[in-house]
């Protein structure tokens, strides 16, 4: 890590009260070096939603992919237990899948090495002559997996933090997640740093009346509240119940670093923002619905949601241009509204310092 990057990190001070603190500098939103540090800190430490239970109904069902250069496998074993592994065979790095009709075993798709459901090596075809193998205890590296409602979450850290979703429900009431069914996936490519999108989400509803005027007509913005947890936050407000998509209340839950869950009416929207470069990202929306309507019946409500996303995309891409212009460096917080955003920045700061091996004790 260069001296310049350390200077960028230290230009934000979470020990200041929010009313005395400037926002992080524009360089946080344009630095490729800082993005690489985020991948090692924030995106490794945080829980990632990588699937839903509809994909893992029976033994042998699996989800595989690569999250920011980290191959993963999540699968349902013979006892209906969800298991996760870094999907890297210790032989030559091939990817593994459950054996067809034998979900108690995993097989490498490259050379056929087999492992049991705990990741222990069972068979290494034609490799018995390797003295190195005889003296090694080769196991797949596990990933911690848990569920929340229909969502399947994974943490890439060896010491996963506590997931705070149930704490949200203890404080705000049940989100009624059990009967949700997956409706649609939509991906939006954005020309902005991933944190610009998260900042926009975490401004305590500040932008809603200005930017989302149609949505604002259905929300009681005077009832807006922010709730800060250790590694997450909730923004909530009452709604007028006139519009089916919104219902009578809105829950906007954020989980460090990049997961947002919106619950209102019969809908749950999962938003994941994934960096594709220091100045671009993908925002992936997963729509879930509690009811009997199908995709055709829900087209108008999905269209209403898309309008909100297009409004957010417009402002986020404009903000990114400002970050890159050289005309903007550090801004200001609106203390009564933007505490969730300030909390996000403080968590990023602590993650940066931890990744660099710098002891950091702050009030956050």
N, C-alpha and C positions, 0 to 999 in steps of 0.2 A: 504494500500500500504506500503510495507516494505521500510526500509531505503535503502536497496540495490537497489530496483527498482528506487527510487528517484535519487540515484547516477548514475544509468544507464541513466536515462533521461537527467540529467544535464551534462553528459559527452559530449553532443552535444550542441554547442552554435551557434544559428542562427544569433547572432549579429556580428559574425566574417565575413569578406569578404570571398567569396568562395575560393579565392587563399590562404587564411590563415587558412581555416577550415579543420579539419579532418572529415572523414565520421563518422556516428554513430558507436558505438562499436558492436562487434559481438554479444554481449548479447541481443541487440535489435532483433536479428534474432533467438534466442534460448529460450527466457524467456516465460514461460506459464503465469506468472503474468502480463507481459507487454501485451500479447495478450488479456487477459481479459479486460485490460484498453482500448485497441484499440477498442474492441467491444462496449464499453460504450462511446467512443469518436468518432473516425474516422468513424466507420461503422454506427453509429447512426446519425451523422451530415451530412454525404454525401448522395447525390442522388444515388439511386440504380435502375438499369434497371431490371425490373422483368417481362417484357412481351412485346408483340408487338400488334399493332392495329388489325392485322389479327385474333387475339384471342378474340377480343372484338367488333365485327361488329354490333351486334344487342342487343336490350334490353334483359337482363337476362344472357348474356354471362359473364363469370367470370374467374378469375385466383385466385387460392389459393395456399398457400405454407407456408414455415417456413424459414425465413432468419436469420441465426445465433440465433436460439431460439426465434425468433419473428414471431408468426403466422400473416399472412396478407391475406386480401381479396381485390381484385380489381374487380369492376364489372361495367357493362353498365346498367344504370337505365332506367326507362320507357321513359325518355326524351332524351335518347342517351347521357347522361352525364356520364363521368367516375368518379367513387367514390372509395375511399379507406378507409379501416378500419383495425385497429388491430383486428384480427379475434379471439376474445375472448369474449364469452358470459358472462355477469356479474353474471349469475346464478351459473353455475358450471364450466365455462371455456370451454364449447363446441364450435365447429366451426360453422360458419353460411354460408348459401348460399342463393341466390335469390330464392324466391318461384316460382315453375314451373307455367308458364303462368300468374304470377303476379309480374313482375320485379320491381314494386314499393315497394315491401316488402322483407325483409330478415328473414329467419327462422333458429333458432338454430337446428342443426342436432342431438342434444342430447335429449332435452325435449320439443322442439317445441316453445320456446319463439319467439315472432315476433317483428321486429323493422321496422320502415319506412326507406326510402332511405336516410334520414339525420341521421339515427342512434338512433332515439327516440323510446323508448319502447312502443309497441302497446298492446301486449297481453302476459300475464304470466300465462298459464293454471295451474289451481289447486293451485296457490300461493297467492290467494286473502286474505287468512287468516294471511299472514305474516305482522305483524306490522312494521317490519323493512323495508319491501318493500314499504309499504304505505308512509313511511316517507323519502323515497329515490327517487331521480331523476336519474334513470338509463338510460344512453345513451352509445352507442358504442363509442369507442375512435377513432376519424377520423385520417386518414393519408393523407398527401398532395400528390396529384397526378398531373403529367403533362406529356405532350408528346413532342417529338422532332422527326420529320419525322415519321417513323414507330415505334419508341421506346416509351414504357410506363415506366415512372420513378416514384419512390416513395421515400419519405424521412420519416424516423422514428422519426425525431426530431419534437418537438412542434414548433420550430422556424426554419423552413427550410431555408437554404441559397438560394440566387439567383442562378439559373442554368445558366451557361455561354455559352451554345452551340450556341445561336444566336450571341453572341459577337464574337465567332470564325468566323462565316460567315460574319459578318460585316467587320472584319479585313482582311479575306483571300478570300472572295467571296463565292457564294452559293455552298453548297455541294450537291444540287439537291437530296433531300431526299424523295420527295413525291411519286415517282413511284417504290420504292424498294419493292421487295417481298421476303419473308423468304424462304430460300432454304434448310438449314440444320443446325442442332445443333450437336456439337462435344464437348465432355468433356475429358480433359486431367488431370489425377491425377499426381501431382508432389511431390517429396520428398524434398521440400524446404519451408521455410517460405514465406508467401505471398508477403512480401516486397522485397524479392530477385527477384521475377518475375517482380514487378513494377520497381525496380531499373534498371533491364536489359532493360526494355522498354524505360526508361527515360534518357538514356545516350547520347542523341543527335546524334544518329547514329554512335557512336564511335565503336561499335562492328560489324557493318554491313559488312564492307569490309573483316574482318577477319573471322567472324562466318557464314555469309550468302553470300557466294561468288556468287552463282547463282543469287540471288536476286540483289546483288550489281551491276551486269553487266547491269541491266536495270534501275538503278537509277543514277542520277547526284549528287553524294555525295558532290561535291564542291558547289552545290547550297543549301545545307542543312541549314535551319534556325530554331531557337527556338523562340517561342512567349510565354511569361509568363503572365498569368492572375491571379486574386486573388486566385482562388481555382481550377485552371485547367492550362493546358499548351498545346501547339501545336508544333509538329515537322513537318516540311514540306520540300519537295524538288521537283525538276523537275525529270521527267523520260523520257526515249527515245521513248516511245510510240510503241516500237516494239512488246512488249508482251501484249496480250489482258488483262491479269489479272491486269497489272500495269497501263496501259494507259500513259498519258502524265504528270501526277503529282501525288504526294502522300501526304495525310493528315493523321497525326497520332495524334489524340486528346486524352488527358488523363483528367479524371475528378476525383477529390479527393473523396475517397481514392483509389478505386480499379477498375475503369471502363476505358477501352481503346477502341477507335473507329478508325478504319482504313478505309479511303475512297480513292479509286483509281480505274481508269477505270470505269467499270460498277458494281464494287463490293463495299459493305460495310461489314466489319467484326467487330462485337461487341465482345470484350473480357472482361470477368468478372473473377477476381481472388478472390476466397472465401477461407479463412483459414479453415482447418479441424483440425489442431493442431498447436502448436507453430513451428513445423518443417515440416508440410505438407500443401498442398492446392490443390484445384481443379481450373483449368482454363477452363471456359466454353466459347466456340466460337459459336456465332450465325452468320450465313452467310446470307446476303441479296444480291439480284441481280436486276439490272435495265435492263431488256431485256426479250426476249421471250424464251430463252433457258431453258430446264428443267434440272433436276439433272443429267441425263445420259449424256447430252451434256457438262456438266460442270465438269466432273470427273477429267480431267487432270489439270484444274485450281485449283480444290480443293486439288489435290495431290501435286501441287506445294506449296500451302499454308501449307499443313501438313509437308512438308519437312522443312520449316522455323520453324515450331513449334517444331519439333523433335530436331533441332539444338539448339533452345532456352532451351528446357528441359534439354538437355545434360549439357549445361554450368551452368544453374541454380542449378541443383542437385550437380554439382561439387563445386560450390561456397558455397552451404549449408554445405557440408562436411568440407570445410575450416573454416566456421563459428563455427563449432562444434569441431574443432580439438585442440583448445587451442594454435594454432600457428599463428592465425590472430586475431587482435583486431580492430584497426581503420586504414582505408586506406586514400586515397587522391582523390581529385576531379581534373578532367581536366577542368579548368575554362571556356574555350570557348565552351565546348561541353556539360558538365554535369550540367548546371544550372537547367534544369527541375528536375533532381534528387535531387539537393540541395533544391529546392523549395518544393518538396514532403517531405523531411526530416524536413524542417522548419515548415510545416503545421502539421506534426505528433507531433512535439515537442510542438507546441502551444496547440494542442488538449489534449495532456497528462496533461499539466499544468492546463488547464481549467477544466478537469475532476477531478483533485486533488484539485481544488479551490485555485490554486496559480495564482496570477495576473502576467501576462507576457506581456510586451510590447517590441516588436522587430522591426527591420527595415523591416521585411517581411510583 
